[in-house]
Amino acid sequence: MPTYEFRCSACRKTFAVTMKVADFDRAKIKCPRCGKKDINQVFSNFSVKTSRKS
């Protein structure tokens, strides 16, 4: 499951949420610090791990 990073517009806390791709559009995400839903997604680095050997 991917991890998405968000930043709260009210308190400026950056936090991560792990959820299924299918749940991303339906999720009601709120800030863990202040509880507000005024959040923005932050683009972050990612890595891919496959079972294929080079």
Backbone torsions as a table, in degrees:
resi	resn	phi	psi	omega
1	MET	NA	138.6	179.5
2	PRO	-75.8	155.5	175.6
3	THR	-109.2	126.0	-179.6
4	TYR	-106.5	139.0	177.6
5	GLU	-106.0	140.8	-178.6
6	PHE	-134.0	158.5	174.2
7	ARG	-130.0	131.3	178.7
8	CYS	-77.9	130.2	178.7
9	SER	-73.2	-24.9	-177.1
10	ALA	-80.5	-52.4	-175.0
11	CYS	-109.3	-1.7	176.8
12	ARG	67.8	16.8	177.3
13	LYS	-75.7	134.9	174.0
14	THR	-100.9	132.5	-178.1
15	PHE	-146.0	161.0	-177.8
16	ALA	-116.6	145.5	177.9
17	VAL	-131.4	129.5	176.6
18	THR	-100.2	123.8	-180.0
19	MET	-155.4	163.4	177.3
20	LYS	-68.7	152.1	179.0
21	VAL	-60.3	-39.3	-179.5
22	ALA	-65.1	-28.8	-178.8
23	ASP	-84.5	-12.3	-174.8
24	PHE	-59.1	-45.0	-177.8
25	ASP	-70.1	-30.4	-176.5
26	ARG	-90.4	-13.1	-171.7
27	ALA	-65.6	139.7	174.2
28	LYS	-105.9	84.3	-173.7
29	ILE	-88.7	136.3	176.5
30	LYS	-133.1	158.3	-177.4
31	CYS	-66.9	131.8	178.4
32	PRO	-71.5	-20.2	-179.1
33	ARG	-84.8	-53.9	-173.8
34	CYS	-108.4	-13.3	176.7
35	GLY	83.7	1.6	-179.7
36	LYS	-79.1	156.2	-179.4
37	LYS	-102.7	10.0	179.9
38	ASP	-86.5	78.0	-175.4
39	ILE	-122.6	157.5	177.0
40	ASN	-128.1	143.1	177.5
41	GLN	-75.3	137.7	178.8
42	VAL	-107.0	130.9	177.3
43	PHE	-80.1	133.1	-176.6
44	SER	-136.9	171.7	178.1
45	ASN	-70.9	156.2	176.0
46	PHE	-147.0	163.5	176.6
47	SER	-132.7	156.0	-179.2
48	VAL	-121.6	131.7	178.6
49	LYS	-120.0	123.8	178.6
50	THR	-119.1	164.9	178.5
51	SER	-88.9	-3.7	-179.3
52	ARG	-76.9	131.9	179.6
53	LYS	-95.5	140.0	-179.0
54	SER	-89.5	NA	NA
